[in-house]
Amino acid sequence: MRQLTALDAQFLHLESATTAAHVAGLAVLDPADGMVRRDALAELLRARLHLSPALSMRLAEVPLGLDHPYWVADPDLDIDRHLFELTLPAPGDDRQLAAAVAEIHARRLDRTRPLWEMHLIKGLRGGRVAVYTKVHHAAIDGVSGAETLAALLDLSPDGHLTSAKTRPAAPAAPQKAGLAGMLVGAAVHGAAQPLRAARSMIRAAADLDAIPLAAALPGAKLIAKAARAVSGDRQHRPELPRLAVPRTPFNGPISARRHLSFGSLPLKDIKKIAKAHGMSVNDVVMTLCASALRSWLVERDALPDAPLVVAVPVAVRRKGAEDLIGNQISAMMAPVPTNVPDPLERLRVMGAVMSRAKRRFALAPATWPSELCSLLPAPVTSLATPAVFRLAGMAFPPVNLIVSNVPGPQFPLYLCGGRVLSYYPLSVLSDVSGGLTITCFSYDGMLDFGIVACPERVDDVWSLLAHLRTALDELSDERVGDEFRDGVGVDLVAG
C-alpha cells in the first residue's frame, strides 16, 4: 500500500455537495475514418493501464477516518465501469459539446473504484469526435496528468508510441496491509502529529509573506524572516507585492452546477509578443487573462479598484520521475493588473509582477501548501475542510481565481488512429478558490483554453473566451511593438 500525503488527501476532503475535485481534459479529434470507437478505446486502455498507476488503483479508507487513506491495486478493475459513450443531437456544435461536458464535469467520481472516467462523445459537427477524461486531483497533478495522457497517445496514426510508453511497466503496488496495519499506522502517525505539526508550522511561517490572507497580517514579513532564521535559512528573498483580495462576482459560495467554454489562440502570436517585449510566454498568457477578466468585469460594472489576486499552480515534480501518483505541486500568488486600463502598461506590470514572483520561487520553492495541510490530524482535517472552505469563500476569500498554464507537445498526437486537433484542460472549482478557473495547454502550435465556471458566479463563460481573443489582438497590434521599441515599458523586471 501507499498512503496519500496530507496534500493528496486534502483534495478528497474539499469535496462536498457543490465541489468535485477532479481535473479533466477534453480532446477533440479527427476520427480517421471512424477508428475512434468505444471498443478501440477499451482495447487501448486494457493494453496501457499498466503505464498509468493512477488509473489502476483505488482508495482504501482507514476506519473512522483516523488517518489518510491508502492507494491499493484494484484486482477487479472493469473498464466498462469507467468508459462511457454518448451522442450529441444535431447540429453538434461547440456549445452543445460544452453543455454536455459541463454536466459530466459537475459529477463527483465514485470512490469505490479507481478515480477516473472517460467519455467518448460523438455527433460533433464536421464528423469530429471528442474524448473527455477526468481523474481525481488526489491521484495526479499537472506533470503526472500529462504523463498519464501521454501513455494513451501515439506519434502517428499507425500507433507509434510516445516516449511515455517506452518506460517499463509501473511496479505492482504492495499488498494491502489490512485493518490491523492501518490502525497501527494511524496510532503511530497520531503520536507523531504534534512534532510533525510543529515542524510544518515553522516551515509554513517561513513563507508567511507569500500565503494568502496570512500575508496581510501585521508583522507577517517579520515573522517570516524570524522563522527562516530559526530554520537556518538566511537567504535573501525578493519581497512580494501586497496580496489584498478584492471582492468580485467570482467569489462566494458556489453551487453544484458547472458551465464551461473552450477555444484556442495561435501560440506563434503569443511567442511573438513575448519575444518583442523580453517576456516569457506565461507572462503574456497571464496578461491576456488579466485583460479578459478586466473587460468582463467592466461590462458588469464590477471592476474593483485593486488588482485581482490569482493563484498560479507550479509543478515541483521532476520530469522523468518514476513516481507518477499523487501531488507534488506548489503555488505562486500574483496580483494581476486588472486595474490598469492601458494594455501596454498592463503587460509591463504583469511582466514585473511575474518576474519578482518567479525569482522568489526559484530561490526558495514554496512548500506552504503541503505544510498547511499537515498542521492538523487527519480526522480533524477531513471533518473541518468543507466547512472552513465554505466560510472562507463567503467571508475572506484567499484568491479571486486560479489560472494555470500547462506546457504541452508542439507536434500532432493520435488516439486510436484519430488525430488530436485540440486538447482543452478543465480544472476544479471550490468555495475557497472562487467560481471561475482558467486553464490552458499548449499543443501543436496552439494555446488551448478551458474555462470552468459556476453559473451562479459567472453568468456568461463564453464572453470570457471572446475577451481573450480581443486581448491578443490588442497586444498583436504593431503599434504596441513600436511603442516598446521607443522606450515605453523598458524596465520589465523593476523592483
C-alpha positions as CSV (number, residue, x, y, z in Angstrom):
1,M,0.0,0.0,0.0
2,R,1.0,3.6,-0.5
3,Q,-0.6,6.2,1.8
4,L,-1.8,9.5,0.4
5,T,0.1,12.6,1.6
6,A,-1.7,15.3,3.5
7,L,-1.9,17.4,0.3
8,D,-3.3,14.5,-1.7
9,A,-5.9,13.8,1.0
10,Q,-6.9,17.5,1.1
11,F,-8.3,17.1,-2.5
12,L,-10.5,14.4,-1.1
13,H,-11.6,16.4,1.9
14,L,-12.6,19.5,-0.1
15,E,-15.2,17.6,-2.0
16,S,-18.8,18.4,-0.9
17,A,-22.3,18.6,-2.4
18,T,-21.1,21.6,-4.5
19,T,-17.4,20.7,-5.2
20,A,-16.0,17.9,-7.3
21,A,-12.2,17.7,-7.1
22,H,-11.1,16.1,-10.3
23,V,-9.1,17.6,-13.2
24,A,-10.0,16.8,-16.7
25,G,-9.3,17.3,-20.4
26,L,-11.4,17.5,-23.5
27,A,-9.7,16.2,-26.6
28,V,-11.3,17.0,-30.0
29,L,-10.3,14.6,-32.7
30,D,-10.4,13.9,-36.4
31,P,-11.8,10.4,-36.2
32,A,-9.8,9.0,-39.1
33,D,-12.5,7.0,-40.9
34,G,-14.3,6.1,-37.7
35,M,-11.3,4.4,-36.0
36,V,-12.1,6.2,-32.7
37,R,-14.7,3.9,-31.3
38,R,-15.6,2.7,-27.8
39,D,-14.3,-0.8,-28.4
40,A,-11.0,0.6,-29.7
41,L,-10.7,2.9,-26.7
42,A,-11.4,-0.1,-24.3
43,E,-8.7,-2.2,-26.0
44,L,-6.2,0.7,-25.8
45,L,-7.0,1.2,-22.1
46,R,-6.5,-2.5,-21.3
47,A,-3.2,-2.6,-23.1
48,R,-1.8,0.5,-21.5
49,L,-3.2,0.8,-18.0
50,H,0.0,-0.6,-16.5
51,L,1.7,2.6,-17.6
52,S,-0.6,4.8,-15.6
53,P,-0.7,3.9,-11.9
54,A,-3.4,6.5,-11.2
55,L,-5.8,4.6,-13.4
56,S,-5.5,1.2,-11.8
57,M,-5.6,2.0,-8.1
58,R,-8.5,2.7,-5.8
59,L,-8.8,4.1,-2.3
60,A,-8.6,2.1,0.9
61,E,-10.1,4.1,3.7
62,V,-8.8,3.9,7.2
63,P,-11.6,3.0,9.7
64,L,-13.3,6.1,11.2
65,G,-11.1,8.4,9.1
66,L,-8.3,8.1,11.7
67,D,-5.6,8.5,9.1
68,H,-5.2,9.4,5.5
69,P,-6.4,6.7,3.0
70,Y,-4.1,4.4,1.1
71,W,-3.8,3.6,-2.6
72,V,-4.2,-0.1,-3.4
73,A,-4.2,-2.0,-6.7
74,D,-7.8,-2.9,-7.8
75,P,-7.8,-6.5,-8.9
76,D,-11.4,-6.2,-10.1
77,L,-10.9,-3.2,-12.4
78,D,-13.6,-3.2,-15.1
79,I,-13.1,-0.9,-18.0
80,D,-16.8,-0.9,-18.7
81,R,-17.5,0.9,-15.4
82,H,-15.1,3.8,-16.4
83,L,-15.6,4.1,-20.2
84,F,-18.9,5.7,-21.5
85,E,-20.3,6.9,-24.8
86,L,-22.9,9.5,-25.8
87,T,-24.0,11.2,-29.0
88,L,-24.9,14.8,-29.3
89,P,-28.1,15.8,-31.1
90,A,-27.7,17.7,-34.3
91,P,-26.1,20.1,-35.2
92,G,-23.4,19.0,-32.6
93,D,-21.8,22.5,-32.2
94,D,-19.2,23.6,-29.6
95,R,-21.8,25.0,-27.2
96,Q,-23.7,21.7,-27.2
97,L,-20.5,19.9,-26.5
98,A,-19.6,22.3,-23.7
99,A,-23.0,21.8,-22.1
100,A,-22.8,18.0,-22.2
101,V,-19.2,18.0,-20.8
102,A,-20.2,20.6,-18.1
103,E,-22.8,18.2,-16.8
104,I,-20.3,15.3,-16.6
105,H,-17.7,17.6,-15.1
106,A,-20.0,18.5,-12.3
107,R,-20.4,14.9,-11.1
108,R,-18.1,13.5,-8.5
109,L,-16.2,10.3,-9.1
110,D,-17.2,7.0,-7.4
111,R,-14.7,6.4,-4.6
112,T,-15.3,2.7,-4.5
113,R,-13.5,2.4,-7.9
114,P,-10.3,3.8,-9.4
115,L,-10.9,7.5,-9.6
116,W,-11.2,8.2,-13.3
117,E,-13.7,8.2,-16.2
118,M,-13.5,8.5,-19.9
119,H,-16.4,9.6,-22.2
120,L,-16.5,9.2,-25.9
121,I,-18.7,11.9,-27.4
122,K,-20.0,11.5,-31.0
123,G,-22.2,13.6,-33.2
124,L,-20.0,16.7,-33.4
125,R,-20.3,18.9,-36.4
126,G,-17.8,18.1,-39.2
127,G,-17.6,14.4,-38.3
128,R,-15.3,15.1,-35.4
129,V,-15.4,13.2,-32.1
130,A,-14.4,14.2,-28.6
131,V,-12.9,12.3,-25.7
132,Y,-13.4,13.8,-22.2
133,T,-11.3,12.2,-19.4
134,K,-11.3,13.1,-15.7
135,V,-9.0,11.9,-12.9
136,H,-9.2,12.8,-9.3
137,H,-6.8,15.5,-8.2
138,A,-5.8,13.3,-5.2
139,A,-4.2,11.0,-7.8
140,I,-2.5,13.3,-10.2
141,D,-1.0,16.8,-10.6
142,G,-0.1,18.6,-13.8
143,V,3.0,16.7,-14.6
144,S,1.7,13.2,-13.7
145,G,-1.5,14.1,-15.5
146,A,0.4,14.9,-18.7
147,E,2.3,11.6,-18.3
148,T,-1.0,9.7,-17.9
149,L,-2.3,11.4,-21.0
150,A,0.9,10.6,-23.0
151,A,0.6,6.9,-22.1
152,L,-2.6,6.7,-24.3
153,L,-1.3,8.7,-27.2
154,D,0.8,7.9,-30.3
155,L,3.1,9.8,-32.5
156,S,1.5,8.6,-35.7
157,P,-1.9,7.2,-36.8
158,D,-0.5,3.7,-37.1
159,G,0.3,3.5,-33.3
160,H,4.0,4.5,-33.0
161,L,4.4,5.0,-29.3
162,T,5.2,8.3,-27.4
163,S,8.2,8.3,-25.1
164,A,6.0,7.6,-22.1
165,K,5.3,4.1,-23.4
166,T,9.0,3.2,-23.7
167,R,9.1,3.2,-19.9
168,P,8.9,-0.2,-18.2
169,A,5.6,-1.1,-16.6
170,A,4.9,0.5,-13.2
171,P,5.8,-1.7,-10.3
172,A,3.0,-3.5,-8.7
173,A,1.6,-1.9,-5.6
174,P,2.4,-3.6,-2.3
175,Q,-0.2,-5.9,-1.0
176,K,-2.8,-4.5,1.4
177,A,-1.7,-4.4,5.0
178,G,-5.2,-5.0,6.3
179,L,-7.2,-3.4,9.1
180,A,-4.6,-4.0,11.8
181,G,-1.9,-2.4,9.8
182,M,-4.0,0.6,9.1
183,L,-4.8,1.1,12.7
184,V,-1.3,0.7,13.8
185,G,-0.2,3.2,11.2
186,A,-2.9,5.6,12.4
187,A,-1.7,5.3,16.0
188,V,1.9,5.9,15.1
189,H,1.0,8.9,12.9
190,G,-1.3,10.2,15.7
191,A,1.5,10.1,18.2
192,A,3.9,11.9,15.9
193,Q,1.4,14.5,14.9
194,P,2.4,17.2,17.4
195,L,6.1,17.1,16.3
196,R,5.1,17.0,12.6
197,A,2.7,19.9,13.1
198,A,5.4,22.0,14.8
199,R,7.8,21.3,12.0
200,S,5.2,22.2,9.4
201,M,4.3,25.4,11.3
202,I,7.9,26.6,11.2
203,R,8.3,25.8,7.5
204,A,5.0,27.5,6.7
205,A,5.8,30.5,8.8
206,A,9.0,31.0,6.6
207,D,6.6,31.7,3.7
208,L,4.1,33.7,5.7
209,D,4.5,36.7,3.5
210,A,3.6,34.6,0.4
211,I,0.5,32.8,1.9
212,P,-2.9,34.3,1.0
213,L,-4.7,36.1,3.9
214,A,-1.7,35.5,6.2
215,A,0.5,37.8,4.2
216,A,-1.9,40.7,5.1
217,L,-1.5,40.2,8.8
218,P,0.5,42.8,10.7
219,G,4.1,41.7,11.1
220,A,3.8,38.9,8.6
221,K,7.1,39.8,6.9
222,L,9.0,40.0,10.3
223,I,7.5,36.6,11.4
224,A,8.6,35.0,8.1
225,K,12.1,36.4,8.4
226,A,12.4,35.1,12.0
227,A,11.1,31.7,11.0
228,R,13.7,31.4,8.3
229,A,16.4,32.4,10.8
230,V,15.2,29.7,13.2
231,S,15.4,27.1,10.4
232,G,18.9,28.3,9.4
233,D,17.7,29.8,6.1
234,R,19.4,33.2,5.8
235,Q,19.0,33.6,2.1
236,H,17.5,36.9,1.0
237,R,14.2,36.5,-0.7
238,P,12.6,39.2,-3.0
239,E,9.8,41.0,-1.3
240,L,6.4,40.1,-2.7
241,P,3.7,42.6,-3.6
242,R,0.7,43.1,-1.2
243,L,-1.9,40.3,-1.6
244,A,-5.1,42.1,-0.8
245,V,-8.0,40.2,-2.4
246,P,-10.8,42.5,-3.7
247,R,-14.4,41.5,-3.8
248,T,-15.6,40.3,-7.2
249,P,-18.6,38.4,-8.6
250,F,-16.3,35.3,-8.9
251,N,-16.1,34.9,-5.2
252,G,-18.6,33.5,-2.8
253,P,-20.3,30.1,-2.2
254,I,-20.6,28.1,-5.4
255,S,-23.3,25.7,-6.5
256,A,-23.0,22.2,-7.8
257,R,-23.7,23.3,-11.4
258,R,-20.9,24.0,-13.9
259,H,-20.7,25.9,-17.2
260,L,-17.7,25.8,-19.4
261,S,-16.2,27.2,-22.6
262,F,-13.2,26.3,-24.7
263,G,-11.2,27.7,-27.6
264,S,-7.7,28.3,-29.0
265,L,-5.3,31.1,-29.7
266,P,-2.2,30.9,-32.0
267,L,0.8,30.2,-30.0
268,K,3.1,31.8,-32.5
269,D,1.3,35.2,-32.0
270,I,1.8,34.9,-28.2
271,K,5.5,33.9,-28.7
272,K,6.0,36.9,-31.0
273,I,4.7,39.3,-28.3
274,A,6.8,37.6,-25.6
275,K,10.0,37.9,-27.7
276,A,9.3,41.5,-28.7
277,H,9.0,42.6,-25.1
278,G,11.5,40.4,-23.4
279,M,9.0,38.3,-21.5
280,S,8.1,34.6,-21.2
281,V,5.1,33.1,-22.9
282,N,3.5,32.6,-19.5
283,D,3.8,36.4,-18.7
284,V,1.9,37.1,-21.9
285,V,-0.7,34.5,-21.1
286,M,-1.2,36.0,-17.6
287,T,-1.7,39.4,-19.3
288,L,-4.3,38.0,-21.7
289,C,-6.2,36.6,-18.7
290,A,-5.9,39.9,-16.8
291,S,-7.3,41.8,-19.8
292,A,-10.2,39.3,-20.4
293,L,-11.1,39.5,-16.7
294,R,-11.0,43.3,-16.7
295,S,-13.2,43.5,-19.8
296,W,-15.7,41.0,-18.3
297,L,-15.9,42.9,-15.0
298,V,-16.2,46.3,-16.7
299,E,-19.2,45.1,-18.7
300,R,-20.9,44.3,-15.4
301,D,-19.8,47.5,-13.6
302,A,-18.0,45.2,-11.1
303,L,-14.3,46.0,-11.7
304,P,-12.6,46.6,-8.3
305,D,-10.0,49.4,-7.9
306,A,-7.4,46.9,-6.7
307,P,-5.8,44.2,-8.8
308,L,-7.3,40.7,-8.7
309,V,-5.2,38.1,-6.8
310,V,-4.6,34.9,-8.8
311,A,-3.2,31.6,-7.7
312,V,-0.8,30.1,-10.3
313,P,-0.1,26.3,-9.7
314,V,3.6,25.3,-10.0
315,A,4.8,21.8,-10.5
316,V,7.7,20.7,-8.4
317,R,7.8,17.1,-9.6
318,R,11.0,16.3,-11.5
319,K,10.4,15.4,-15.1
320,G,11.1,11.8,-15.8
321,A,10.3,10.8,-12.2
322,E,9.1,7.3,-11.8
323,D,6.5,8.1,-9.1
324,L,3.5,9.3,-11.0
325,I,0.7,9.1,-8.5
326,G,-0.1,11.9,-6.1
327,N,0.7,15.6,-6.0
328,Q,4.0,17.4,-6.0
329,I,2.8,21.0,-6.6
330,S,3.0,24.4,-5.0
331,A,1.6,27.8,-6.0
332,M,2.6,31.3,-6.7
333,M,0.3,34.1,-5.7
334,A,0.2,37.1,-8.0
335,P,-1.7,40.3,-8.2
336,V,-2.8,40.7,-11.8
337,P,-3.2,44.3,-13.1
338,T,-6.9,44.3,-13.9
339,N,-7.0,47.8,-12.5
340,V,-4.6,49.1,-15.3
341,P,-6.6,50.5,-18.2
342,D,-3.8,50.6,-20.8
343,P,-2.9,47.3,-22.5
344,L,0.8,48.2,-22.8
345,E,1.1,49.2,-19.1
346,R,-0.9,46.1,-18.1
347,L,1.7,44.0,-20.0
348,R,4.6,45.8,-18.4
349,V,3.2,45.5,-14.8
350,M,2.3,41.8,-15.3
351,G,5.8,41.1,-16.5
352,A,7.3,42.8,-13.5
353,V,5.0,41.0,-11.0
354,M,5.7,37.6,-12.5
355,S,9.4,38.2,-12.7
356,R,9.5,39.0,-9.0
357,A,7.4,36.0,-8.1
358,K,9.5,33.7,-10.2
359,R,12.7,34.9,-8.7
360,R,11.3,34.4,-5.3
361,F,10.2,30.9,-6.1
362,A,13.5,29.9,-7.8
363,L,15.4,30.9,-4.7
364,A,13.0,29.1,-2.3
365,P,10.3,27.0,-3.8
366,A,7.2,27.5,-1.6
367,T,6.2,24.4,0.4
368,W,3.4,26.1,2.3
369,P,0.5,24.3,0.6
370,S,1.8,20.9,1.8
371,E,2.8,22.3,5.2
372,L,-0.6,23.8,5.9
373,C,-2.3,20.5,5.0
374,S,-0.1,18.8,7.6
375,L,-0.9,21.0,10.5
376,L,-4.0,19.2,11.8
377,P,-4.6,15.5,12.4
378,A,-6.3,13.6,9.6
379,P,-9.6,13.1,11.4
380,V,-9.9,16.9,12.1
381,T,-8.9,17.9,8.6
382,S,-11.4,15.6,6.9
383,L,-14.3,16.9,9.1
384,A,-13.3,20.6,9.1
385,T,-12.2,21.2,5.5
386,P,-15.6,21.6,3.7
387,A,-17.0,23.9,6.4
388,V,-13.8,26.0,6.6
389,F,-13.6,26.3,2.8
390,R,-17.3,27.4,2.7
391,L,-16.8,30.0,5.3
392,A,-13.6,31.3,3.7
393,G,-15.4,31.6,0.4
394,M,-18.1,33.8,2.0
395,A,-16.1,35.9,4.5
396,F,-12.5,36.2,3.3
397,P,-11.6,34.5,0.0
398,P,-7.8,34.0,-0.2
399,V,-7.7,34.4,-4.0
400,N,-10.1,35.5,-6.7
401,L,-9.4,32.6,-9.1
402,I,-6.9,30.1,-10.3
403,V,-5.0,30.5,-13.6
404,S,-2.9,27.6,-14.9
405,N,-0.7,27.2,-18.0
406,V,0.5,23.7,-18.8
407,P,3.1,23.3,-21.5
408,G,2.5,20.5,-24.0
409,P,4.0,19.0,-27.2
410,Q,4.3,21.1,-30.3
411,F,3.6,18.2,-32.7
412,P,0.4,16.3,-33.5
413,L,-0.6,13.3,-31.4
414,Y,-3.1,10.5,-32.2
415,L,-5.6,8.5,-30.2
416,C,-6.8,5.2,-31.7
417,G,-5.6,6.4,-35.0
418,G,-7.5,9.7,-34.8
419,R,-5.5,13.0,-34.8
420,V,-5.9,15.1,-31.7
421,L,-6.9,18.5,-33.1
422,S,-7.2,20.3,-29.7
423,Y,-6.9,19.5,-26.0
424,Y,-8.8,21.7,-23.6
425,P,-7.8,21.3,-19.9
426,L,-10.6,21.7,-17.3
427,S,-9.9,22.2,-13.6
428,V,-11.5,22.4,-10.2
429,L,-13.9,24.9,-8.6
430,S,-14.2,25.3,-4.9
431,D,-15.7,27.9,-2.5
432,V,-12.2,28.9,-1.4
433,S,-10.7,29.4,-4.9
434,G,-13.7,31.0,-6.5
435,G,-16.3,30.2,-9.0
436,L,-14.0,30.6,-12.1
437,T,-10.9,28.9,-13.2
438,I,-8.9,29.4,-16.5
439,T,-6.5,26.7,-17.7
440,C,-4.6,26.5,-20.9
441,F,-2.5,23.9,-22.6
442,S,0.0,24.5,-25.4
443,Y,-0.4,21.9,-28.2
444,D,0.7,21.7,-31.8
445,G,1.1,25.4,-32.4
446,M,-2.0,26.5,-30.5
447,L,-2.8,27.5,-26.9
448,D,-6.0,25.7,-25.9
449,F,-8.1,27.3,-23.2
450,G,-10.6,25.6,-21.0
451,I,-12.7,27.8,-18.8
452,V,-14.9,26.4,-16.0
453,A,-17.3,28.4,-14.0
454,C,-20.2,28.2,-11.6
455,P,-23.2,29.8,-13.4
456,E,-24.3,31.5,-10.1
457,R,-21.0,33.4,-10.1
458,V,-20.3,33.8,-13.8
459,D,-23.3,34.5,-16.0
460,D,-21.6,34.2,-19.4
461,V,-18.5,32.0,-19.6
462,W,-18.3,32.3,-23.4
463,S,-17.7,36.0,-23.3
464,L,-14.5,35.5,-21.3
465,L,-13.2,33.5,-24.2
466,A,-14.1,36.3,-26.7
467,H,-12.3,38.8,-24.4
468,L,-9.2,36.6,-24.5
469,R,-9.1,36.8,-28.3
470,T,-9.6,40.6,-28.2
471,A,-6.8,40.9,-25.7
472,L,-4.4,39.1,-28.0
473,D,-5.5,41.3,-30.9
474,E,-4.7,44.4,-28.7
475,L,-1.2,43.1,-28.0
476,S,-0.6,42.0,-31.5
477,D,-1.1,45.5,-32.9
478,E,2.1,46.6,-34.5
479,R,1.9,49.9,-32.6
480,V,2.4,48.0,-29.3
481,G,5.8,46.8,-30.5
482,D,6.7,50.2,-31.8
483,E,5.9,51.9,-28.5
484,F,8.1,49.4,-26.6
485,R,11.0,50.0,-29.1
486,D,10.6,53.7,-28.5
487,G,11.3,53.2,-24.8
488,V,7.9,52.6,-23.2
489,G,8.0,49.9,-20.5
490,V,11.6,49.0,-20.9
491,D,12.2,48.1,-17.3
492,L,10.1,45.0,-17.2
493,V,11.6,43.5,-14.1
494,A,12.0,46.5,-11.9
495,G,11.6,46.0,-8.2
